[in-house]
Amino acid sequence: MESEDVEKIEDHVSEEEILSEDKDFDDRRDYRTVIKEKFCIVWDKSSLLGESATLNHGVTEKDQKLLERIFEADMETYKIPQTVILQGAAGIGKTTLLRKAMLEWADGNLYQQFTYAFYLSGREISQVKEKSFAQLISKNWPSSEGPIEQILSKPRNLLFIIDSFDELDFSFEEPEFALCNDWTQKQPVSFLISSLLRKVMLPESFLLVTARSTAWKRLKPLLHKPHCVKLPGLSKNARMDYIHHLLKDKTWATDAICSIRKNERLFNMCHVCHVCQVICTCLKEQVEKGGNIAVICQTTTALFTYYICSLFSQIDWSVITLPNETLVRSLCQAAAEGIWTMNHILYKKNLRKHELTRDDISVFLDVKVLQKDTEYGNCFAFSHLHIQEFFAALFYLLRENPEEKDYPIKRFENLHLLLESNHFHDPHLEQMKCFLFGLLNKDRVQQLEETFKFTISMDIKGELLMCLEALEKGDSYLSQLRLMDLLHCLYETQDKEFITQALSYFPKIALKVDEEAQLLIYSFCLKHCYSLQTIKLTVMAELKTKLDLKPTAKTCFEDAIAGITHCWKDLFSVLHKNESLREMDLYESRLNKSLMNILSEELSHPRCKLQKLLFGSVCFLDNCQDFSFLTTCHTLTHLDLKDVDLEDNGLEGLCQNLESQRCKLRVLRLESCDLNVYHCQKLSAALKGNKSLVFLNLSTNNLSNDGVKSLCETLGNPNCHLERLSLASCGITKAVCEALSLAITKSKRLTHLCLADNILGDEGIELLSDALSHPQCTLQSLVLRCCCLTSVGSKILSTALLNNRSLIHLDLGSNKLQDKGIKLLCHILQQPTCTVQELELMGCILTSDSCLDLAPIFVKNPNLWSLDLGNNNLEDAGLNILCEALKNPNCHIQRLGLENCGLTPVCCQDLLSLFSNNQSLIQMNLMKNALNYDTIKNLCKVLRSPTCKMKFLALDNKEIHGKKIKKFMNDVRINNPQLVIRPHYYNTESECWWKYF
């Protein structure tokens, strides 16, 4: 072929390509024109704020910037997100914003990196049964001859916007293999959308999905690495501006604003403009009728009850028939199921399911409880999510008795499941649950009865109390999330008797109070609580408050400050209102003088029966370390100040109160309080005059030798009543051991001494051994863990034990005793006169050779019942020796620690034989050993037998909860319920007495 002919063909091809590109451009231009025509009309009808054009412009500008940044590259990975979720509350403007985005794209102002943008309405596509994906997206094309193949062949240039994920009436339970990647093939629309979300269909395309915040749990499993963007709505100050705007002509506007701000839940609802309008409209109407603003705003249930009742009061019932109880119940049932399933649209099938017709719901459309979709006429929705939540809550009051039904109750009917939910895991149920409790208030019920003209049963109260009682039995220390939710719900009732009864099931509670709203709710509930036994409160004197918003009336500010003080008093009134309250833990609280005064006043109340007060890691502000309550609270016996930075004046005040004859304190923890020699000397002097204190923990303070010497003088004083003393990690050395030895000898009361983590060495132990050998020694427990002992020190200590008749617990862990050091100790432990019952030898560098010396003790010593050999390289050979002794009928060992002892599957047969034939061993620690799946499986076969003596076994988490082993573990639990298997090992109080309070 001639080169001239080739040039002609190339020219011809170029012209075809150009024509094709021109046609493609024309199609794109026409498509953009259609989009502009469609969305311009919708946008003109929409307004983010309705009444305020100025504010509307500000919010639009802010959200416009948010839209522009959605597909920006990540600052860390530099990758552009392919899937973006735009989250926000119901009614916050997600749909309006996306329609604006489509309009901006069509105008060429936004997302121009995408050749085509397709808008898919969740409400619309839910009504389509079967189509190909190409058909689904081509609805707005100007011609059916559009270049569909050319468009979908370049997915990197496509943006799919799925608006209102919540309104998709699909289960999304399709298995992976059923998904579709062929956009020409007809499929159920649910399959197509699921395929698009899961990146099976057009995986290189970009997705922008809007969803309510509550739908995240349902949406997240469908997506691959989604980037989440939150639409925040009105800021706190913007809310204030908008409320001012809506109520600007009202003389009572300031009172209304104060009342709304006091109710955190109500104020948070105002971040959605439509809800803010509803609240202000309701207040206007009720004030005109002479209503009390404070009462209306006290709870969200009160306000929405007033609002909904007002909707029905505006209708001429001579023209329209009032809905009867059956009809209201059916609507409420539809509302409840929708809240549980997070489906908020009433399609035809939903109406049929709940036996509702279009005629039935016409009255609810007339009063604006429901609204008909203007674009898709065959579907309906509640006028706002909160209206749906209110009617959903009402369902539980109107429903038929579940016990009288001859079929299983549905999930959304289950009250127990509702109460088990919490706002973190089940945010979609939170407000409905609050409304349910709010509707227990007799005034709210009376309003609804007067509106609907039928009686509402209050049997639900008894049902709820039964559920709460069951909840307590399943979780004796109610989780903080559930408790927070419960108190919010109880506050909604404003029913003092019900609150008292509900909280009577929870003798132990834990709360954190760092916000004004929390204080208001918790204090109101707890002042009506009379059955507490233990309470953990983390309180912050500097509350996060709404008072720092834009300036408001002085009286409003002053009232709020006074209200906060009153709430603190109510909160701490639990101390005298709960006569069974024995323990209060204020861990990590921040207390000022005002709170300390309130606390001291309550502790001094004649009806206060508190015994334990814990200030662990508490920060005392304003130099407020006042311990005068020690002389006025005559029941207080335990005080814990662990990790408190005790100031000089605080310690002096503490010492003064300890010297008082009115102080009844028996236990004092001053661990990690930054004490020094001076503090120790002051404390020692105070102890001489104290006749009640028996336990003192001074661990982890730099007391040094001089400080401890002053304490030793006090211990030797016959007036000192101390029985237990912990000086772990106090910076003491062998230089103080002589004074300690003398104090031990002189003291007639000291039974427990902890000297762990001090560099005493063998020489220090030699001095202490003199006291142990003394016939007047009363020590029962001696802790020398990590004290730099060697085999020499062990030999010295062994000799002292030969003459000691009081010691029953000895801890020599984390010392380099080695096999050589343990040999003589074992010889002494075999003697019938040896009184040691519990021995700790963790981390003493022992090998299997030491087991030859340890094994005879098991048989010959009738006193020793607990031995911990953890963190020693005993290996399988060592275990074999120990197992033979443990199976001996004369063995009395009940607890054996073998954590991290170098065991392997080789030891399996020894363990099987031990668990089958042992007569005394009931607790064992096998954590951190290389026991494999087969070993654990074989052990389970023996452990499942009810004749197995074991009651507690510690194994690694993977060995208990592994997928393969799970069924064998379940079999053990079923057949041998007395055996507990856990991934942790509990120390007994006798082993670690200095850590117990």
Secondary structure as the mmCIF struct_conf table of DSSP 4:
data_model
#
loop_
_struct_conf.conf_type_id
_struct_conf.id
_struct_conf.beg_label_comp_id
_struct_conf.beg_label_asym_id
_struct_conf.beg_label_seq_id
_struct_conf.end_label_comp_id
_struct_conf.end_label_asym_id
_struct_conf.end_label_seq_id
HELX_RH_AL_P HELX_RH_AL_P1 SER A 3 LYS A 45
BEND BEND1 LEU A 48 LEU A 49
TURN_TY1_P TURN_TY1_P1 GLY A 50 GLU A 51
HELX_RH_AL_P HELX_RH_AL_P2 ALA A 53 ARG A 69
TURN_TY1_P TURN_TY1_P2 ILE A 70 PHE A 71
HELX_LH_PP_P HELX_LH_PP_P1 GLU A 72 ASP A 74
TURN_TY1_P TURN_TY1_P3 MET A 75 THR A 77
HELX_LH_PP_P HELX_LH_PP_P2 LYS A 79 PRO A 81
BEND BEND2 GLN A 82 GLN A 82
STRN STRN1 THR A 83 GLY A 88
TURN_TY1_P TURN_TY1_P4 ALA A 90 GLY A 91
BEND BEND3 ILE A 92 GLY A 93
HELX_RH_AL_P HELX_RH_AL_P3 LYS A 94 ALA A 106
TURN_TY1_P TURN_TY1_P5 ASP A 107 GLY A 108
BEND BEND4 ASN A 109 LEU A 110
TURN_TY1_P TURN_TY1_P6 GLN A 112 GLN A 113
BEND BEND5 THR A 115 THR A 115
STRN STRN2 TYR A 116 SER A 121
HELX_RH_AL_P HELX_RH_AL_P4 GLY A 122 ILE A 125
TURN_TY1_P TURN_TY1_P7 SER A 126 GLN A 127
STRN STRN3 GLU A 130 LYS A 131
HELX_RH_AL_P HELX_RH_AL_P5 PHE A 133 ILE A 137
TURN_TY1_P TURN_TY1_P8 LYS A 139 ASN A 140
BEND BEND6 PRO A 142 PRO A 142
TURN_TY1_P TURN_TY1_P9 SER A 144 GLU A 145
HELX_RH_AL_P HELX_RH_AL_P6 ILE A 148 LEU A 152
TURN_TY1_P TURN_TY1_P10 SER A 153 SER A 153
HELX_RH_3T_P HELX_RH_3T_P1 PRO A 155 ASN A 157
STRN STRN4 LEU A 158 ASP A 163
HELX_RH_3T_P HELX_RH_3T_P2 PHE A 165 GLU A 167
HELX_RH_3T_P HELX_RH_3T_P3 GLU A 176 ALA A 178
TURN_TY1_P TURN_TY1_P11 TRP A 183 THR A 184
BEND BEND7 GLN A 185 GLN A 185
STRN STRN5 GLN A 187 PRO A 188
HELX_RH_AL_P HELX_RH_AL_P7 VAL A 189 LEU A 197
TURN_TY1_P TURN_TY1_P12 ARG A 198 LYS A 199
BEND BEND8 VAL A 200 LEU A 202
TURN_TY1_P TURN_TY1_P13 PRO A 203 GLU A 204
BEND BEND9 SER A 205 SER A 205
STRN STRN6 PHE A 206 ARG A 212
HELX_RH_3T_P HELX_RH_3T_P4 SER A 213 ALA A 215
HELX_RH_AL_P HELX_RH_AL_P8 TRP A 216 LEU A 219
HELX_RH_3T_P HELX_RH_3T_P5 LYS A 220 LEU A 222
BEND BEND10 HIS A 224 LYS A 225
STRN STRN7 HIS A 227 LYS A 230
BEND BEND11 LEU A 234 LEU A 234
HELX_RH_AL_P HELX_RH_AL_P9 LYS A 236 LEU A 246
TURN_TY1_P TURN_TY1_P14 LEU A 247 ASP A 249
TURN_TY1_P TURN_TY1_P15 THR A 251 TRP A 252
HELX_RH_AL_P HELX_RH_AL_P10 ALA A 253 LYS A 262
HELX_RH_AL_P HELX_RH_AL_P11 GLU A 264 MET A 269
TURN_TY1_P TURN_TY1_P16 CYS A 270 HIS A 271
BEND BEND12 VAL A 272 VAL A 272
HELX_RH_AL_P HELX_RH_AL_P12 CYS A 273 GLU A 288
TURN_TY1_P TURN_TY1_P17 LYS A 289 GLY A 290
HELX_RH_AL_P HELX_RH_AL_P13 ILE A 293 ILE A 296
TURN_TY1_P TURN_TY1_P18 CYS A 297 CYS A 297
BEND BEND13 GLN A 298 GLN A 298
HELX_RH_AL_P HELX_RH_AL_P14 THR A 300 SER A 313
TURN_TY1_P TURN_TY1_P19 GLN A 314 GLN A 314
BEND BEND14 ILE A 315 ILE A 315
TURN_TY1_P TURN_TY1_P20 TRP A 317 VAL A 319
BEND BEND15 ILE A 320 ILE A 320
HELX_LH_PP_P HELX_LH_PP_P3 THR A 321 PRO A 323
HELX_RH_AL_P HELX_RH_AL_P15 GLU A 325 THR A 341
TURN_TY1_P TURN_TY1_P21 MET A 342 MET A 342
STRN STRN8 ILE A 345 LEU A 346
HELX_RH_AL_P HELX_RH_AL_P16 LYS A 348 LYS A 353
TURN_TY1_P TURN_TY1_P22 HIS A 354 GLU A 355
HELX_RH_AL_P HELX_RH_AL_P17 ARG A 358 ASP A 366
TURN_TY1_P TURN_TY1_P23 VAL A 367 LYS A 368
BEND BEND16 VAL A 369 VAL A 369
STRN STRN9 LEU A 370 LYS A 372
BEND BEND17 THR A 374 TYR A 376
TURN_TY1_P TURN_TY1_P24 GLY A 377 ASN A 378
STRN STRN10 PHE A 380 PHE A 382
BEND BEND18 SER A 383 HIS A 384
HELX_RH_AL_P HELX_RH_AL_P18 LEU A 385 LEU A 398
BEND BEND19 ARG A 399 ARG A 399
HELX_LH_PP_P HELX_LH_PP_P4 GLU A 400 ASN A 401
HELX_RH_3T_P HELX_RH_3T_P6 PRO A 402 GLU A 404
BEND BEND20 ASP A 406 TYR A 407
HELX_LH_PP_P HELX_LH_PP_P5 PRO A 408 LYS A 410
HELX_RH_3T_P HELX_RH_3T_P7 ARG A 411 GLU A 413
HELX_RH_AL_P HELX_RH_AL_P19 LEU A 415 GLU A 420
TURN_TY1_P TURN_TY1_P25 HIS A 423 HIS A 425
HELX_RH_AL_P HELX_RH_AL_P20 PRO A 427 GLY A 438
TURN_TY1_P TURN_TY1_P26 LEU A 439 LEU A 440
BEND BEND21 ASN A 441 ASN A 441
HELX_RH_AL_P HELX_RH_AL_P21 LYS A 442 PHE A 452
TURN_TY1_P TURN_TY1_P27 LYS A 453 LYS A 453
BEND BEND22 PHE A 454 PHE A 454
TURN_TY1_P TURN_TY1_P28 ASP A 459 ASP A 459
HELX_RH_AL_P HELX_RH_AL_P22 ILE A 460 GLY A 474
BEND BEND23 SER A 476 TYR A 477
HELX_RH_AL_P HELX_RH_AL_P23 GLN A 480 THR A 493
TURN_TY1_P TURN_TY1_P29 GLN A 494 GLN A 494
HELX_RH_AL_P HELX_RH_AL_P24 LYS A 496 LEU A 503
TURN_TY1_P TURN_TY1_P30 SER A 504 TYR A 505
BEND BEND24 PRO A 507 PRO A 507
STRN STRN11 LYS A 508 GLU A 515
HELX_RH_AL_P HELX_RH_AL_P25 GLU A 516 LEU A 526
TURN_TY1_P TURN_TY1_P31 LYS A 527 HIS A 528
BEND BEND25 GLN A 533 GLN A 533
STRN STRN12 THR A 534 LYS A 544
HELX_RH_3T_P HELX_RH_3T_P8 LYS A 546 ASP A 548
BEND BEND26 LEU A 549 LYS A 550
HELX_RH_AL_P HELX_RH_AL_P26 LYS A 554 PHE A 572
TURN_TY1_P TURN_TY1_P32 SER A 573 SER A 573
HELX_RH_AL_P HELX_RH_AL_P27 VAL A 574 LYS A 577
TURN_TY1_P TURN_TY1_P33 GLU A 579 SER A 580
STRN STRN13 GLU A 583 ASP A 585
TURN_TY1_P TURN_TY1_P34 TYR A 587 GLU A 588
STRN STRN14 ARG A 590 LEU A 591
HELX_RH_AL_P HELX_RH_AL_P28 LYS A 593 LEU A 603
TURN_TY1_P TURN_TY1_P35 SER A 604 SER A 604
BEND BEND27 HIS A 605 HIS A 605
TURN_TY1_P TURN_TY1_P36 PRO A 606 ARG A 607
STRN STRN15 LYS A 612 LEU A 614
TURN_TY1_P TURN_TY1_P37 GLY A 616 SER A 617
STRN STRN16 CYS A 619 PHE A 620
TURN_TY1_P TURN_TY1_P38 ASP A 622 ASN A 623
HELX_RH_3T_P HELX_RH_3T_P9 SER A 628 THR A 631
TURN_TY1_P TURN_TY1_P39 THR A 632 THR A 632
TURN_TY1_P TURN_TY1_P40 HIS A 634 THR A 635
STRN STRN17 HIS A 638 ASP A 640
TURN_TY1_P TURN_TY1_P41 LYS A 642 ASP A 643
HELX_RH_AL_P HELX_RH_AL_P29 ASP A 648 GLU A 659
BEND BEND28 SER A 660 SER A 660
TURN_TY1_P TURN_TY1_P42 GLN A 661 ARG A 662
STRN STRN18 VAL A 667 ARG A 669
TURN_TY1_P TURN_TY1_P43 GLU A 671 SER A 672
BEND BEND29 CYS A 673 CYS A 673
HELX_RH_AL_P HELX_RH_AL_P30 VAL A 677 LYS A 688
TURN_TY1_P TURN_TY1_P44 GLY A 689 GLY A 689
BEND BEND30 LYS A 691 SER A 692
STRN STRN19 PHE A 695 ASN A 697
BEND BEND31 THR A 700 ASN A 701
HELX_RH_AL_P HELX_RH_AL_P31 SER A 704 GLY A 716
BEND BEND32 ASN A 717 ASN A 717
TURN_TY1_P TURN_TY1_P45 PRO A 718 ASN A 719
STRN STRN20 ARG A 724 SER A 726
TURN_TY1_P TURN_TY1_P46 ALA A 728 SER A 729
BEND BEND33 CYS A 730 CYS A 730
STRN STRN21 THR A 733 THR A 733
HELX_RH_3T_P HELX_RH_3T_P10 LYS A 734 VAL A 736
HELX_RH_AL_P HELX_RH_AL_P32 CYS A 737 LYS A 746
BEND BEND34 LYS A 748 ARG A 749
STRN STRN22 HIS A 752 CYS A 754
TURN_TY1_P TURN_TY1_P47 ALA A 756 ASP A 757
BEND BEND35 ASN A 758 ASN A 758
STRN STRN23 ILE A 759 ILE A 759
HELX_RH_AL_P HELX_RH_AL_P33 GLY A 761 SER A 773
BEND BEND36 HIS A 774 HIS A 774
TURN_TY1_P TURN_TY1_P48 PRO A 775 GLN A 776
STRN STRN24 SER A 781 VAL A 783
TURN_TY1_P TURN_TY1_P49 ARG A 785 CYS A 786
BEND BEND37 CYS A 787 CYS A 787
STRN STRN25 THR A 790 THR A 790
HELX_RH_AL_P HELX_RH_AL_P34 SER A 791 ASN A 803
BEND BEND38 ARG A 805 SER A 806
STRN STRN26 HIS A 809 ASP A 811
TURN_TY1_P TURN_TY1_P50 GLY A 813 SER A 814
BEND BEND39 ASN A 815 ASN A 815
STRN STRN27 LYS A 816 LYS A 816
HELX_RH_AL_P HELX_RH_AL_P35 GLN A 818 LEU A 829
TURN_TY1_P TURN_TY1_P51 GLN A 830 GLN A 830
BEND BEND40 GLN A 831 GLN A 831
TURN_TY1_P TURN_TY1_P52 PRO A 832 THR A 833
STRN STRN28 GLU A 838 GLU A 840
TURN_TY1_P TURN_TY1_P53 MET A 842 GLY A 843
BEND BEND41 CYS A 844 CYS A 844
STRN STRN29 THR A 847 THR A 847
HELX_RH_AL_P HELX_RH_AL_P36 SER A 848 LYS A 860
BEND BEND42 PRO A 862 ASN A 863
STRN STRN30 SER A 866 ASP A 868
TURN_TY1_P TURN_TY1_P54 GLY A 870 ASN A 871
BEND BEND43 ASN A 872 ASN A 872
STRN STRN31 ASN A 873 ASN A 873
HELX_RH_AL_P HELX_RH_AL_P37 GLU A 875 LEU A 886
TURN_TY1_P TURN_TY1_P55 LYS A 887 LYS A 887
BEND BEND44 ASN A 888 ASN A 888
TURN_TY1_P TURN_TY1_P56 PRO A 889 ASN A 890
STRN STRN32 ARG A 895 GLY A 897
TURN_TY1_P TURN_TY1_P57 GLU A 899 ASN A 900
BEND BEND45 CYS A 901 CYS A 901
HELX_RH_3T_P HELX_RH_3T_P11 PRO A 905 CYS A 907
HELX_RH_AL_P HELX_RH_AL_P38 CYS A 908 ASN A 917
BEND BEND46 GLN A 919 SER A 920
STRN STRN33 GLN A 923 ASN A 925
TURN_TY1_P TURN_TY1_P58 MET A 927 LYS A 928
BEND BEND47 ASN A 929 ASN A 929
HELX_RH_AL_P HELX_RH_AL_P39 TYR A 933 LEU A 943
TURN_TY1_P TURN_TY1_P59 ARG A 944 ARG A 944
BEND BEND48 SER A 945 SER A 945
TURN_TY1_P TURN_TY1_P60 PRO A 946 THR A 947
STRN STRN34 PHE A 952 ALA A 954
HELX_RH_AL_P HELX_RH_AL_P40 ASN A 957 HIS A 961
TURN_TY1_P TURN_TY1_P61 LYS A 963 ILE A 965
HELX_RH_AL_P HELX_RH_AL_P41 LYS A 966 ASN A 975
TURN_TY1_P TURN_TY1_P62 PRO A 977 GLN A 978
STRN STRN35 VAL A 980 ARG A 982
BEND BEND49 PRO A 983 HIS A 984
HELX_LH_PP_P HELX_LH_PP_P6 TYR A 986 THR A 988
TURN_TY1_P TURN_TY1_P63 GLU A 989 GLU A 991
BEND BEND50 CYS A 992 CYS A 992
HELX_RH_3T_P HELX_RH_3T_P12 TRP A 993 LYS A 995
#
